[in-house]
Amino acid sequence: MKLIRALDANINRSSEGLRVLEDMARFRFDHARISADLRGVRHKIRDLFKDRQSLLLASRQADRDVGTVTSAESMSDTRTDEKDIVLSNFRRVQEALRSIEEHLKAIGEHKDGKYVETLRFDTYSLERRCLRLFAKSFPSGIYGILGEKFSLGRTNVEVARAMVDAGIDILQYREKVKDKSFKEMLNECEQIRKITADANVPFIINDHVAIALMVGADGVQQGQDDLPIPEVKKLCPEMMVGCSTHSPAQAKKAVEDGADYIGVGPIYTTQTKEDVCNAVGLSYLEHVVATHDIPFVAIGGIKRHNLAEVAAKGAKTICLVTEIIGADNIEKRIKEIKDIIGDV
């Protein structure tokens, strides 16, 4: 009967913790998918024991539980912020599930114990997904990329100022060492960082982690052949770390590695990036929308004439490169793009 008491206590403990996490995902972040997945784990735990509810209730002795005195005197359940609430409740759930697993095995119910083990592993993935919600916000809207060779003779700094003044939602710096020295790129990024910071526009630097750190960028973008996402996150724990992806397998790997957002493309054929892979089409975009809850930017060959098609497939953040930086009037062009997105 004492083992049943332990089961009862940990079923309640895990369910309570999952409900807190579910409500956090639902009401704090308005994230339907994560909230539903947490609810799913909670229901699976309850369903596993629904035929034993009478036995569990009969074993309950809350008024004589020696742990209540310790709990009343403990200060270990203080919380510093919302992130601490999430971390604490995941610990609570995972420890309770391990206890349920071990007690089920102790009473000869090995199969159910292994089932609870799989639920515990599910919560490890859910924890990572929940914690990603606290990362710097990845905005919806227009994702702009700088590149002087396509900017009609204007400098990156000039184009950045025009794009920010026109209402760009997020801006990336993308230059290569073969075209500019590190010193030149650092100087440009320092100026662009000030422009974007003053306007509260997230600033992403492609490839160059050192420059991103030097100027205090909001994020750094890595390609498939660049530095591994987990290592970059160790270097830049306060930045968004994005990963360019071109296939379902690459998207899955980026999510597992802890990327804060991914690039999805090239949707259409593009000439603005060297050594780019073939266009992946809208099917890959549809896959990401249906499969992953990670923020993403649709990119590659997107112009005004196909922009509505991309937005209609579920892309919330969309990148247009030459369509913006190659326009004679950047402010007018961004307004036209915003009008198209707004009509979808």
N, C-alpha and C positions, 0 to 999 in steps of 0.2 A: 504493500500500500504506500510506503514511503517513496518508492520509485515513481509511482503514479502521481503522487503529490508533486514531485520534481517535474514530471512531464506537464502537468497542469499549469504550474507556475511559469514554465518556459514557453508553453504555447501562448499564454496570455502576454508574456513579456515580448515575444517576437511579434505578435499581432499588434500590440500597442505601438511598438517602435515603427512598424511598417505603416501604421495609420498616420503617425506623425509625419513620416517621410512623404507619404502619398498626399497629405494635405499641403505640405511645403511645395511639392511639385505642381500641385493643382492651383493653389491660391496665391502663392508667392511668385511662381514663374509662368503660370498659365500653360504648363506643358502637359498636354493631354496624353501623349504616348508614354512618357515616363510615369505619370500618375497611374495610368491603366496597368502598366507592367508591375508596379509595386502592389497595386490592388490584386493583381493576378496571383502574386506570390502569397499574399495574405489569405486569399480564398483557398489556395491549394493546401495551406497549413490547416486551416479550419476544416476543410473537406476531409482531410486525412483522418481526422479524429471525430467526425460528426456521429459515428456509430458508437463512440465510447464516451459520449458527453455525460451520461449518467454516472459512469464510473469515475470520471474526472471530478465531477461536482461532489461526489460522495467522499472523495479523498481530500478535498480542500479544507484547510484549517488555518485560514488567514489570521484569525484572532490569536492563534497560539504559535505563529511563525516566529522563530527566534531571530530571523533576519530583519523583522520590522523595526526592532530597537536600533540595530546597526544602521539601517537606512535612514531613520529619523535623525540620527546624530551626525551622519556623514555630510560633508560639503563637496563631495566629488561630483555631484550632479549640477553644479553651477554652470551657467552658459554665458559665453562672452558675446556671441553674435549668432546670426542665422546659420553661417557655415558650421559653427561649433555644434549647433542643434543637429544638423545633418550628420556630421562625423560621429557624434555621440550616439545617435539612434542607430546608425549602421553598425557600430560596435555592439550595441545592445542586441540588435537582431541577430547578428552573426554568432555572438557568443551563446545566445539562447538556442539557436538552431543546432549548434554543435552539441549542446547539452541534450537536446531532444534526440539527436542522432545517437549519441552514446547510450542514453537510457533505453531507447528502443532496442538497440542491439543487446543490452543487458537482460531484457525480458524475452529474448529470442525472436524479435521481429526485425531480422537483419534486412529484409527487402525494403521495408518502410524506412529503416535507418538510412539506407543508401539513397532512397528517394529524397529524404530531407537533406542529405549531403549535396545532392544536385541543386536543391533550392538555395542552399548556403552559397554555392559557387555562383548561382545566378545573382545573388545580392552583391557579390564583388564587382561584377560588371555594372550593375545598377548604381553602385556607389560612385564609380568613375563617371558615369553619365550624369549623375546628380551634381557632382562637384564641378563638372564642366560648366554648369549653369552659372557658377560664380565667377567664371573667367570674364575678362573685359568684354563688353558687349560687342558683338559682331552685327553691324547694322543692316537693315534691309535697304534697298534702293540701288543707287548707281555706284559701282566700283570702278574708279578711274585708275589708269596706269600711265605713268610718264615714260617718254622715250623721245629723245631729241631728234632722232633721224626721221621721225614722222611728224614733227611739230612745226613745219613750215618756217624753219629758221629761228624759231623762238627758243629761249632757254627753258630748261626744266623748271627753274624757279618762276619764270614769267608764266608758264603754263599752269603751274601749281596754284599760283595766286588767282589766275583767271578761273580755274576749276572750282576752287574753294569759294570764291566770291559768287559763283553761279549756283552753288548749292550741292556740290558733289558730296556723297555720303561717306565715302571711304577712299583713300588715295594710296597707291603703291608706287614706290620708286623702283625702277627696273633698268639698270645700266650694267654693262659688262666691262671687265678689266681691259679687254682688248680695245675698247672705245674710250675709256676714261681711266685716269690713275686713281688709286685709292684716295689720294689727297683731294683730287677734284670732286670725287663722289662724296667724301666727308663734308667738304665745304658746302656742296649743294644741299645735302641732307640736313645740315645744321640750319640752313635758311628755311627749307621746306618744313622742318619740324616746328619752327616758330610760327610759320603761317598756319599750319594745321592745328597747332595747340591753341592759338588765339581764337580759332573758329570752332574748337572742340570737334574736329574731324579726325577720326582714327588714321594714323600714318603707319603704313606697312613698308618694310624694306625687303626686297627680293634677294635671297641668297646670302647677303653679307651680314652675318650675325654680329661681327665686331662693330661695324658701323651702326647697326641698330642699337647696340648697347651704348655706344659713345654718345649718340644723340638723344637717347631716351625714347625710341620709337614705341608705338603701341603694339607692334607685332613684327614678325619675320616670316617670310614665305620660303618654303623649301620644295625643291623638285624631287623626282624619284631618284636622281643620282647625286643629290646633295647630302648634307649631314643627316644622320638619323634623327627622327623626331624626338625620341626619349632623351637623347643627348643634348639636343638644342633646348629642350624644356629644363634641363638641369642648369644650363647656362643662363636661360632667360625665364625664370619662374614667374615673373610678373607680366610677361608679354603673351599675347596671342601667338600661337605657332600654327601656321597653316601648311598644308601639304597639297601639291598638285597631284591629281589623280586622273586616270584615263580608263579605268576598268573597274568592275565590281570588286575584283580581288584587291586592287590597290586601295579602294575606298575602305574595305573591311580592314586592311592592314593599318591604314592611317588612323581609323577609329580605335583599333586595339592599341596602337602606339601612343594614344592620348592626344592626337591633334585637336586643336580648338576649333578649326574649321578646315574645309577642303575646297580645292578648286575642282570643278567638274567640267571637263572638256578635253580637247577643243570640240565644241558642239558642231561648228561648221569649219570648213577649210580656212586656215589663217596664214598670212604671210608676215605677221609682225614678230614672230619668234622663230629663231633658227633651230634646226634639228627637232622640230615639233613632230609629234606622231600624227597619223591620219585622223581625220575627224571621227568622233565617236557617235555623233548624231544624237537625236532626242531620246533614243531608247535608254542610253546610259543615264541621262538626266532623270528620266522616269523611274529608273531603278533606284537611284539615290533618294528621290522623294519618297518612294514607297518603303524603302528598307531602313534608312538611317534617320536619326533625329539630330545629327550634327549640323551646325550651320554650314552653308556652302555658297560659293559664288559660281554661277554659270559663266563660262568664258570661252572665247575662241570664235572668231569670224562673225560675231553678233553685230548686226547693223540695224538701222531703223526699220528696214523692210522685213526683217525676221524677228525683231524684238518682241512683238506681241505673241508670237508663236512660242518663244522661250518662256515668257512670263506665264502664259496659259498652262504650261506643263508643271507649274508649281515653283519656279525659281523666284525667290524673294530678293536676292541680291544678284545683280547682273553686271558683268563687265563689258564695256565697250572701249576699245583702245583708239584706233585711228579715226573712228567715227567721231570722237571727241577732240583728241589732240591734233587731228588733221583738219579740223574745221576752221574756216576763216573767222567765224564768230562763235567762240566757245560758249559764251553765255546763252546765245540763242539756241545752239545745238543741245545743250543740257536741258533747256526748257522744253524743247521738242521731244526729247527722250522721256522726260518726266510725264509729259502729256500722254504719251503712248502707254507707258506703264500704268498710269492712273486710269486708263480706259479699259484695262484688262480685268 
